[in-house]
Amino acid sequence: MRRRFLSVFVALMMLSVLPLSALAAETLNGAKLYSINESAILEYNVVYSADVSGAKVVDKSGNGIDTVAKLKEIMGVPDAPAAVLSTDTGERTLGKAVVADLAIDDSGKIANVTVTKVRTRPVVGISWKSDKIGSDYKGFAEAFERNGAFAVFLPQVKSAEEAKEVLSKINGLFETGGEDWNPALYGEKQTPHGSSGWNDARDTSDISLMQQAVAMDVPLLAVCRGEQGFNVAMGGGLIQDIPYYLGQKVIAGEIDESRVTGVFEDKGYNKWDEETQKYVNVSADCKEHPHYRVQIDGLIHSGGTGYHNLKSGENIGILTGSKWLYDIIGDTSIDLVATAHHQATNPEKLGKGLTIAAYSSDGIVEAIEHRDSLFALAVQWHPERDALKDTRGVDVDQDLCNAVLGALVKYAGTHADGPASHSSSSSGCNAGAAAGLMALLAMPLFFYVKKKR
């Protein structure tokens, strides 16, 4: 990654001029602190931990935190949000969100904690899927809370008015993955291998929430199905089946046949029958009129290991002109993104106010943004899947997963602070990134050891 290369380059340049004593300590600026347990182990930056028992605590936030005990008290005791559909955070033992600079000694223990910011946690609402809250949604909630928010599980929304009421009580909206979308929402009927198994109640709830989030300027992060639905909510359309869509591109000569790396056997698909109002399996249709369904450039958007790379190149990867995504990731490519989708945003039917922020090399849209909003980013992959741990034994960059989730928490905090704070955030991250780089080049170099929990 570009940012990692820069860190290594600066380190090598400065090693020859630093005294050996400077290498005895390591420093980590801007760490998100989560909790301190009974064994004095501090959990920070979602997946890391270290012994803080002998640390010196200095408070630059004005909250009078001068001991480990006081730091522990203000962060509170971690507890899970109640597994109920509500916008109310309820009574919690988890306390305030704390950001600090950590100095780690050569034994791996934290020697110094310099508290730089303490704030009340903004509320992030997780969109409704069903009335039962499963373990996956509880995992999403924990990830957002480790990133500095309070999480709640939103109730089903049936109208724009209900969406306004729900959104008025939270500071950020997370739209999750799931079923296909009803193609009637964007003026189409089911295409071969296209939309099936859609959930009209969920479609209504999600679209109402996303439309009103934009109207009310409530920060929004959408993933996978949520990304597709964000385009639909803004008046756009979808590619109903990526392999079939790419096959048509090959047949039309728009993609060279040499790039085809996989062909699906066309055994049939489930087709919606208007007369019976049921799905019926259509196999004869495929035998008589086979549908050319392919993979391009080795990219598997659904199936396989559940991951693919997002390589940079001309007009692909993460676009440097994106308002948020490029600055969040810090590069134009990601080694692995978690994917599980056969539908995608149709780049020829982009919703009103949306811009594309990333493409994979086969032309599939990987991210979209609504740049007139305080924050409205939608990505085709699942950063939340691996935010807490590598779920499938794949070496995913968890820092990048949490960078995306943390961006929503950051802007949810801006929303919670009120309109006066919006202008300072609207300048984007480019200036901040440049300032951070200049500070890095001007200061002595320290290293820090990451210790996963």
PLY file of the C-alpha trace (Angstrom):
ply
format ascii 1.0
element vertex 453
property float x
property float y
property float z
element edge 452
property int vertex1
property int vertex2
end_header
0.00 0.00 0.00
1.19 3.52 -0.77
0.88 4.79 2.79
2.81 1.80 4.16
5.57 2.32 1.62
5.82 5.95 2.68
6.18 4.98 6.34
8.92 2.47 5.55
10.72 4.97 3.29
10.71 7.69 5.96
11.88 5.18 8.56
14.84 4.07 6.48
15.83 7.66 5.71
15.85 8.63 9.38
17.37 5.53 10.99
20.90 6.73 10.32
20.39 10.05 12.13
18.35 8.91 15.14
20.07 8.08 18.44
19.51 4.53 19.64
17.56 5.83 22.65
14.84 7.10 20.30
14.14 3.55 19.20
13.50 2.34 22.74
9.97 3.79 22.71
7.17 3.53 20.19
4.36 5.97 19.70
0.85 5.71 18.28
-1.07 8.93 17.78
-4.85 9.22 17.72
-5.66 5.76 19.09
-9.35 5.03 19.76
-9.57 3.66 23.29
-12.33 1.19 24.14
-11.89 -0.30 27.61
-9.53 -1.37 30.39
-10.25 -4.75 31.96
-9.54 -6.04 35.46
-6.06 -7.16 34.37
-5.23 -3.60 33.24
-5.27 -4.53 29.56
-6.26 -1.59 27.37
-8.19 -2.40 24.18
-7.73 0.17 21.41
-8.20 0.64 17.68
-10.81 -2.15 17.67
-8.53 -5.20 17.53
-5.40 -4.28 19.52
-4.52 -4.47 23.21
-1.63 -3.82 25.59
-0.82 -3.69 29.32
-1.49 -0.22 30.74
-0.95 -1.02 34.45
2.16 1.13 34.88
1.25 3.92 32.48
1.55 7.61 33.20
-1.66 9.39 32.16
-1.68 13.00 30.97
-4.94 14.71 29.98
-4.93 17.41 27.30
-8.73 17.27 26.86
-9.57 19.15 30.05
-11.41 16.27 31.70
-9.01 15.77 34.60
-7.98 12.24 33.67
-4.64 11.76 35.41
-4.63 8.09 36.41
-5.38 4.76 34.79
-8.28 4.35 37.22
-9.88 7.63 36.10
-9.33 6.70 32.46
-11.05 3.37 33.06
-13.92 5.09 34.86
-14.67 7.55 32.05
-14.60 4.79 29.40
-16.93 2.66 31.48
-17.52 -1.08 31.34
-18.27 -2.52 27.87
-21.76 -3.93 27.46
-23.66 -4.93 24.35
-26.59 -2.83 23.14
-29.96 -4.36 23.97
-31.11 -6.73 21.24
-34.32 -4.79 20.62
-35.57 -2.68 17.73
-35.25 0.88 18.97
-33.59 4.25 18.48
-32.99 4.55 22.23
-29.55 3.56 23.53
-31.05 2.76 26.93
-29.02 2.44 30.13
-25.43 1.56 29.26
-22.31 0.89 31.30
-20.10 1.64 28.29
-19.00 5.23 28.76
-17.49 7.98 26.65
-15.28 7.62 23.60
-11.64 8.53 24.27
-8.84 9.29 21.81
-5.24 9.30 23.02
-1.61 9.13 21.98
0.05 5.97 23.30
3.75 5.47 24.03
4.73 1.79 24.17
7.97 0.71 25.80
10.34 -1.97 24.54
8.54 -4.67 26.56
5.27 -4.01 24.74
3.60 -2.26 27.68
2.02 1.17 27.40
4.26 3.63 29.23
2.34 6.86 28.61
-1.24 7.75 27.70
-1.85 11.30 26.51
-5.60 11.87 26.31
-6.40 14.25 23.45
-10.18 13.97 23.11
-13.16 12.78 25.15
-16.65 12.87 23.72
-20.16 11.51 24.17
-20.67 8.71 21.69
-22.82 9.50 18.64
-25.63 7.05 17.87
-25.33 4.85 14.77
-28.48 3.02 13.68
-28.22 -0.37 11.94
-30.93 -0.85 9.33
-33.76 -3.34 9.84
-33.66 -6.81 8.28
-36.14 -8.70 10.41
-37.61 -8.52 13.89
-35.02 -11.07 15.04
-31.57 -9.61 15.69
-28.97 -12.22 14.76
-25.34 -12.66 15.76
-24.17 -10.93 12.56
-25.99 -7.72 13.48
-24.68 -7.90 17.04
-21.19 -8.11 15.54
-21.84 -4.99 13.44
-22.92 -3.18 16.61
-19.77 -4.15 18.50
-17.57 -2.97 15.64
-19.22 0.46 15.60
-18.99 0.75 19.38
-15.28 -0.14 19.32
-14.95 2.64 16.74
-16.48 5.17 19.16
-20.26 5.10 18.74
-23.33 3.74 20.46
-25.18 1.32 18.20
-28.92 0.69 18.00
-30.98 -1.72 15.88
-33.53 0.27 13.91
-37.18 -0.77 13.63
-38.87 -1.42 10.28
-39.82 1.80 8.49
-42.98 1.86 6.35
-43.05 5.45 5.09
-41.05 8.62 4.61
-42.61 10.09 7.73
-41.55 7.12 9.84
-38.05 7.39 8.37
-37.86 11.06 9.37
-38.91 10.18 12.90
-36.28 7.44 13.20
-33.50 9.53 11.71
-34.26 12.48 13.98
-33.12 10.32 16.90
-29.80 9.03 15.56
-26.59 10.54 14.18
-25.56 8.01 11.53
-27.17 5.28 9.41
-25.59 1.95 8.47
-27.31 0.11 5.60
-26.43 -3.58 5.49
-26.21 -6.37 2.91
-28.83 -8.99 2.06
-31.41 -9.92 -0.55
-31.84 -8.82 -4.15
-33.93 -5.72 -4.89
-37.34 -5.80 -6.53
-36.62 -4.63 -10.12
-39.99 -2.88 -10.24
-38.42 -0.22 -8.02
-36.32 0.91 -10.99
-38.80 0.17 -13.76
-37.63 -3.28 -14.86
-38.82 -6.87 -14.81
-36.68 -9.82 -13.80
-33.98 -10.60 -16.36
-32.43 -14.09 -16.87
-30.70 -15.09 -13.59
-31.64 -11.66 -12.28
-33.47 -10.51 -9.15
-35.13 -13.17 -7.04
-36.19 -13.61 -3.44
-36.62 -9.92 -2.82
-38.20 -8.59 0.37
-40.64 -5.76 -0.36
-40.97 -4.77 3.30
-37.22 -4.43 3.67
-36.92 -2.62 0.33
-39.46 -0.03 1.50
-37.74 0.40 4.86
-34.25 0.79 3.42
-35.17 3.12 0.58
-37.22 5.36 2.87
-34.32 5.61 5.30
-31.71 6.36 2.64
-33.82 8.96 0.86
-34.57 10.78 4.09
-30.98 10.47 5.31
-29.90 12.46 2.26
-32.74 14.95 2.70
-31.95 15.44 6.41
-28.15 15.23 5.95
-27.75 12.32 8.36
-24.40 10.59 7.67
-24.82 7.34 5.76
-22.67 4.28 5.09
-24.14 1.52 2.92
-22.57 -1.85 2.03
-23.33 -4.45 -0.66
-27.15 -4.61 -0.96
-27.15 -1.22 0.75
-24.86 0.22 -1.94
-27.13 -1.08 -4.68
-30.20 0.22 -2.87
-28.64 3.65 -2.41
-28.47 3.97 -6.19
-32.10 2.81 -6.48
-33.17 5.22 -3.72
-31.67 8.10 -5.69
-33.50 7.10 -8.88
-30.88 4.81 -10.47
-30.96 1.22 -11.68
-29.10 -2.05 -11.19
-27.29 -4.74 -13.10
-29.52 -7.66 -12.13
-26.90 -10.37 -12.69
-23.22 -9.51 -13.09
-22.13 -12.71 -14.94
-24.94 -12.33 -17.51
-24.21 -8.60 -17.90
-20.51 -9.30 -18.51
-21.37 -12.08 -20.96
-23.40 -9.61 -23.00
-20.43 -7.23 -22.98
-18.20 -9.99 -24.39
-20.74 -10.91 -27.08
-21.01 -7.24 -28.07
-17.22 -6.96 -28.36
-16.97 -4.45 -25.52
-14.82 -6.88 -23.48
-12.22 -9.01 -25.24
-12.80 -12.77 -25.00
-9.21 -13.27 -23.78
-10.21 -11.70 -20.46
-12.84 -14.36 -19.73
-11.55 -16.49 -16.85
-14.69 -18.42 -15.95
-17.93 -19.53 -17.62
-21.01 -20.62 -15.67
-22.95 -23.69 -16.74
-26.46 -22.50 -17.58
-28.70 -24.99 -15.76
-31.66 -22.73 -15.10
-32.87 -20.06 -12.75
-35.87 -19.08 -10.64
-38.30 -16.89 -12.50
-41.13 -14.90 -10.96
-44.51 -15.98 -12.28
-46.99 -13.10 -12.26
-49.99 -15.41 -12.57
-49.18 -17.70 -9.62
-47.21 -15.05 -7.70
-44.53 -17.66 -7.09
-41.01 -18.47 -8.30
-40.72 -21.31 -10.78
-37.51 -22.98 -11.92
-36.81 -22.35 -15.61
-34.43 -24.91 -17.09
-35.92 -25.32 -20.58
-35.33 -21.63 -21.24
-31.60 -22.12 -20.67
-31.43 -25.25 -22.84
-33.15 -23.55 -25.76
-31.62 -20.12 -25.29
-28.45 -20.45 -23.17
-27.36 -17.31 -21.36
-23.66 -16.57 -21.55
-22.60 -15.89 -17.95
-18.90 -15.22 -17.33
-16.20 -13.94 -15.01
-13.62 -11.42 -16.20
-10.01 -10.91 -15.07
-10.32 -13.60 -12.41
-12.70 -11.47 -10.37
-15.37 -13.40 -8.47
-17.94 -11.04 -6.99
-19.91 -13.84 -5.37
-18.69 -17.32 -4.49
-15.15 -18.68 -4.40
-13.27 -17.54 -1.30
-15.61 -14.57 -0.86
-12.84 -12.04 -1.56
-11.22 -10.38 -4.54
-8.65 -7.66 -5.03
-9.44 -4.08 -6.00
-6.48 -3.20 -8.19
-5.73 0.33 -9.26
-5.17 1.40 -12.83
-6.51 3.80 -15.41
-10.12 4.58 -14.42
-10.28 1.54 -12.10
-9.60 0.95 -8.44
-10.38 3.74 -5.96
-10.60 7.01 -7.84
-8.37 9.78 -6.51
-11.14 12.30 -7.19
-13.51 10.66 -4.72
-14.64 12.93 -1.91
-14.15 10.42 0.93
-13.11 6.94 -0.13
-9.59 7.67 -1.38
-8.72 9.54 1.81
-10.23 6.83 4.02
-8.29 4.02 2.38
-5.14 6.04 1.65
-4.55 4.31 -1.67
-6.13 3.47 -5.02
-6.18 -0.28 -4.40
-7.02 -2.80 -1.70
-5.43 -6.24 -1.59
-8.65 -7.99 -0.57
-12.27 -6.88 -0.26
-15.02 -9.16 1.07
-17.63 -9.68 -1.64
-20.91 -11.58 -1.87
-23.16 -10.16 -4.58
-24.40 -10.94 -8.07
-26.03 -7.53 -8.54
-24.42 -4.11 -8.83
-25.03 -0.44 -9.52
-25.59 0.14 -13.23
-23.10 2.85 -14.25
-25.38 3.84 -17.13
-28.27 4.39 -14.71
-26.66 6.33 -11.90
-28.95 7.94 -9.33
-29.37 11.70 -8.97
-26.47 13.40 -7.21
-24.32 10.27 -7.12
-20.76 9.88 -8.40
-18.73 6.70 -8.82
-15.80 6.40 -6.40
-14.37 3.00 -7.42
-14.50 0.40 -10.21
-13.12 -3.11 -10.41
-11.23 -3.94 -13.60
-14.26 -5.69 -15.15
-16.18 -2.42 -15.02
-18.34 -3.24 -12.01
-19.00 -0.25 -9.74
-17.41 -0.84 -6.33
-18.36 2.42 -4.58
-20.57 5.48 -4.98
-20.80 8.78 -3.10
-23.37 11.56 -2.68
-20.95 14.43 -2.44
-23.47 17.13 -1.48
-24.07 15.35 1.82
-22.16 15.70 5.07
-21.20 12.05 4.52
-22.89 9.53 2.23
-20.67 6.69 1.05
-21.71 3.28 -0.29
-19.31 0.43 -1.04
-20.04 -2.85 -2.80
-17.91 -4.92 -0.41
-18.34 -5.83 3.28
-15.83 -3.99 5.53
-17.96 -4.95 8.53
-17.41 -8.68 7.90
-13.80 -8.62 9.09
-13.85 -5.56 11.37
-13.51 -7.62 14.56
-11.49 -10.57 13.25
-10.55 -12.42 10.07
-13.76 -14.43 9.74
-12.69 -16.85 7.01
-9.00 -17.35 7.69
-8.13 -14.80 5.01
-5.49 -12.17 5.79
-7.68 -9.11 5.42
-6.45 -5.65 6.43
-8.63 -5.03 9.48
-7.35 -1.48 9.83
-8.85 -0.68 6.42
-12.10 -2.41 7.34
-12.38 -0.25 10.44
-11.28 2.89 8.62
-14.51 2.71 6.60
-16.68 2.08 9.67
-14.78 4.72 11.63
-15.51 7.31 8.95
-19.24 6.93 9.59
-18.64 7.29 13.34
-16.55 10.40 12.74
-19.24 12.13 10.71
-21.97 10.90 13.05
-20.05 12.78 15.75
-20.04 15.89 13.57
-23.80 15.50 13.12
-24.28 15.09 16.88
-22.31 18.29 17.52
-24.75 20.29 15.40
-24.66 22.45 12.24
-21.91 24.74 13.53
-19.43 21.87 13.35
-20.36 20.83 9.79
-18.35 23.53 8.03
-15.10 22.40 9.63
-15.68 18.87 8.38
-16.84 19.78 4.89
-13.33 20.59 3.71
-12.73 16.85 3.49
-9.72 14.81 4.49
-7.20 15.98 1.89
-5.97 18.94 3.93
-5.83 16.79 7.07
-3.88 14.10 5.28
-1.39 16.65 3.95
-0.96 18.20 7.39
-0.46 14.76 8.90
2.23 13.96 6.36
4.07 17.23 7.04
3.94 16.53 10.77
5.32 13.05 10.21
8.23 14.40 8.20
9.00 17.09 10.77
8.89 15.00 13.95
11.24 12.34 15.33
10.32 8.88 14.11
8.92 6.31 16.52
7.65 2.82 15.94
4.81 1.03 17.64
4.08 -2.65 18.03
0.51 -3.76 17.33
-0.75 -6.48 19.58
-4.04 -8.01 18.50
-6.50 -8.88 21.19
0 1
1 2
2 3
3 4
4 5
5 6
6 7
7 8
8 9
9 10
10 11
11 12
12 13
13 14
14 15
15 16
16 17
17 18
18 19
19 20
20 21
21 22
22 23
23 24
24 25
25 26
26 27
27 28
28 29
29 30
30 31
31 32
32 33
33 34
34 35
35 36
36 37
37 38
38 39
39 40
40 41
41 42
42 43
43 44
44 45
45 46
46 47
47 48
48 49
49 50
50 51
51 52
52 53
53 54
54 55
55 56
56 57
57 58
58 59
59 60
60 61
61 62
62 63
63 64
64 65
65 66
66 67
67 68
68 69
69 70
70 71
71 72
72 73
73 74
74 75
75 76
76 77
77 78
78 79
79 80
80 81
81 82
82 83
83 84
84 85
85 86
86 87
87 88
88 89
89 90
90 91
91 92
92 93
93 94
94 95
95 96
96 97
97 98
98 99
99 100
100 101
101 102
102 103
103 104
104 105
105 106
106 107
107 108
108 109
109 110
110 111
111 112
112 113
113 114
114 115
115 116
116 117
117 118
118 119
119 120
120 121
121 122
122 123
123 124
124 125
125 126
126 127
127 128
128 129
129 130
130 131
131 132
132 133
133 134
134 135
135 136
136 137
137 138
138 139
139 140
140 141
141 142
142 143
143 144
144 145
145 146
146 147
147 148
148 149
149 150
150 151
151 152
152 153
153 154
154 155
155 156
156 157
157 158
158 159
159 160
160 161
161 162
162 163
163 164
164 165
165 166
166 167
167 168
168 169
169 170
170 171
171 172
172 173
173 174
174 175
175 176
176 177
177 178
178 179
179 180
180 181
181 182
182 183
183 184
184 185
185 186
186 187
187 188
188 189
189 190
190 191
191 192
192 193
193 194
194 195
195 196
196 197
197 198
198 199
199 200
200 201
201 202
202 203
203 204
204 205
205 206
206 207
207 208
208 209
209 210
210 211
211 212
212 213
213 214
214 215
215 216
216 217
217 218
218 219
219 220
220 221
221 222
222 223
223 224
224 225
225 226
226 227
227 228
228 229
229 230
230 231
231 232
232 233
233 234
234 235
235 236
236 237
237 238
238 239
239 240
240 241
241 242
242 243
243 244
244 245
245 246
246 247
247 248
248 249
249 250
250 251
251 252
252 253
253 254
254 255
255 256
256 257
257 258
258 259
259 260
260 261
261 262
262 263
263 264
264 265
265 266
266 267
267 268
268 269
269 270
270 271
271 272
272 273
273 274
274 275
275 276
276 277
277 278
278 279
279 280
280 281
281 282
282 283
283 284
284 285
285 286
286 287
287 288
288 289
289 290
290 291
291 292
292 293
293 294
294 295
295 296
296 297
297 298
298 299
299 300
300 301
301 302
302 303
303 304
304 305
305 306
306 307
307 308
308 309
309 310
310 311
311 312
312 313
313 314
314 315
315 316
316 317
317 318
318 319
319 320
320 321
321 322
322 323
323 324
324 325
325 326
326 327
327 328
328 329
329 330
330 331
331 332
332 333
333 334
334 335
335 336
336 337
337 338
338 339
339 340
340 341
341 342
342 343
343 344
344 345
345 346
346 347
347 348
348 349
349 350
350 351
351 352
352 353
353 354
354 355
355 356
356 357
357 358
358 359
359 360
360 361
361 362
362 363
363 364
364 365
365 366
366 367
367 368
368 369
369 370
370 371
371 372
372 373
373 374
374 375
375 376
376 377
377 378
378 379
379 380
380 381
381 382
382 383
383 384
384 385
385 386
386 387
387 388
388 389
389 390
390 391
391 392
392 393
393 394
394 395
395 396
396 397
397 398
398 399
399 400
400 401
401 402
402 403
403 404
404 405
405 406
406 407
407 408
408 409
409 410
410 411
411 412
412 413
413 414
414 415
415 416
416 417
417 418
418 419
419 420
420 421
421 422
422 423
423 424
424 425
425 426
426 427
427 428
428 429
429 430
430 431
431 432
432 433
433 434
434 435
435 436
436 437
437 438
438 439
439 440
440 441
441 442
442 443
443 444
444 445
445 446
446 447
447 448
448 449
449 450
450 451
451 452
